[in-house]
Amino acid sequence: MHGEKVDALLTTFIAAALAEAGDRTQLFVIVLAMRFGKPVPILAGLALAALANSLLAAVGGVFVGELINTRALSLLVALALLFAAGGSLIRRSRSRMGEGWRTGAFATAAICLFVLEFGDKTQFLTFALAGRFDSVALAALGATAGIVAANIPAVILGDRLTKLVPVQAIRYVAAALFLVIGFIVAVQALALV
């Protein structure tokens, strides 16, 4: 039982961190870092938004997970992974959301990042993995930690991140990993092997 708890936490952490690499959330965090220059309130707003979205996804995932069988759950996870692969290949542009708002760094980050993450591939992954592991808390915590971890370099480095780190290459590697793992999970769920 202890091993499955670690699996739930670690799997959602890795999936969320990979899904966020070069995603619109990371690009928006760069914009916020350049605008406000205050990493702590931006990270706190990001953490709150990520936790809220991850909890919504995890609750929904566990609810649906109780309604369907193990094979269907595995197919849901495979679909989420394949969706994440496709989403990682889409070129992202910086969002103009929150421009002109008179709110501070925390409120702007929390509100805008909640909206940006709602219905995103990371939320779908969290939904599927929470159902698979039957754990709201661990899936939500793992996903939240993964989202925050992936965005720490963006809030600290700001625009320099895109110059120092090959973000596009990381997105392609993440897409390839999601694609391969999603394909393997789908094949196993369909009992083709």
N, C-alpha and C positions, 0 to 999 in steps of 0.2 A: 504493500500500500504506500509506503514511504517513497519508493522508486517512482510510482505513478504520479505522486504529487510533484516530485522534482521534474518529471517529464512534462507535466502540464505547464509548470512555471517556465522551464527552460525553452520548451518548444514555442510557446507564445512569445517569449522574449525575443528569440532569434527570428521568428517569422515577422514580428512587428519591426524589429530593427532593420531587417533586410528590405521589407516593403517600404520603409520610409526613406531609404537611400535615394537621394535625388528627387524625391517626391515633392509635390506642391507645398506640403507642410514645411519641409526643410527650406525650400526657396522662400516661403513667407517668413520663416523665422529669421532668415538672413535680412530680409527687408526690415523686420522689426528691430533687429540688432543695429542696423545702420541708422534707423530712425530715432530710436530711444537711447541706445548705448548703455542699456541697463540689463545685463544678463540675468540677474536673480529674479526680478519680477516677470520677465519674459518666460523663463523656465518654470516659474511657479504657475503662471497662467497656462502654459503648455501642459504641465502636469495635471492641472485641474480639468482642462478640456479633454486630455487623453484618458483620464480616469473616468470621466462621465461617459464618453463614447465607448470605452472598453467595457464598462459595467452594463450599459445598454445592450451591447453586442453579446456579452457573456450570458446575461439573463435570458435573452432571446435564444441563444444557442443551446443552453441547457433545457429550456422549455421545449424547443423543437426536438432536441436529442431524446427526450423522454417519449416523444410521439412516434418516432421512427426506429427501425431496426438497425443493428450494427452495420450491416452492409450499406444501407442507405446513408448512414452517418459517414462511413468511409468515402462514399461517392461525393458527399457534400464537402468533405475535406479536400478531395481531389479537385473538385470544381473550384473551390476557393483558391487553391494553389495555382491552378491554371489561369484563373482570373487575375491573380496577383502577377503571374508571368506576363500576361498581356498588358496589364496596367503599368508594369515596370518599363515597358518598351515605348510607352506614349511619352513624347517629349513634353515637358512641363514648362510653362512660362510663369513668371512671377505674377502673383495676384495683386490687384490694386485695392483689394478689400481693406477697409479700415482707414483709407487715406482721408484726411480731413476730420477724422474723429477727434474729439477733444478729451477722450478718455486717456488714462495713463497706460503705461506699458503692460501692467498686469491685466486690466480689464480688456484692453484691445487684444492681447494675446489669447486670453481665455475665450472670449466671444468668437473672434475670427477663426481661431484654430478649431474650436468645437464645430463650427459650420464647415470648415474645410475637410475635417476628418469624417464628418457624418456621411455614411454610405460609401466610404472609401474602401479600397482593397484591404487595408489594415483592419478595418472594422469587420469586414466579411471574413477575413482569416480568423479573427478573434471569435466571431460567432461560431464558425465551424469547429474550431479547436476546443472551445468551451463545451460544445455539445459532445465532442469526441471524448474529452476527459471528464465530463460531468462535474465541472468545477467552475462556478462563477468567480469566486474570489481569486483563485490561482491564475485563471486565464486572464482576468481583468488586470491583476497586478503584473503579470508577465508582459502583457501587451503594453501597459502604461510604462513600465520600465524600459521596454524596447523602444518605444516612441521617444521617450525623453533621452535615452542614451544616444539614439541616432541623431538627435537634434542638438546635443551639447556642443559639438564642434561648430555647428552653424551659428549658434548664438555667441560663441566666444570669438570665432574667426570672422564672422560676417561674410562679406563679399570675397574675402581672401580664400575662403573654403573652396570655391569653384576654381580658383587658380592653383591651389596647393594639392587638391585631391582630384583624381580622375573620376568625377561624379558619373559621367556617362558610362565609363567602363564598369563601374560598380553596379549601375543599374542593369547593364547587360548581363553581368555575372549573376546578379540576383534573379533576373528573369530566367536565365538558363537553369539555375538551381530549382526555382519554383516549377518550371516546366518538367524537368526530369523527375523530381519528387512527386509532383502531381500525376504524372503519367504512371509512375510505379504504384502509387496508392490506388489509382483507378483500375489498373490491371489486376491488382490483388483483390480489390473490392468486387470486381466482376468475375473473379475466380478464373481468369484466363491463363494463369500460370499454375 
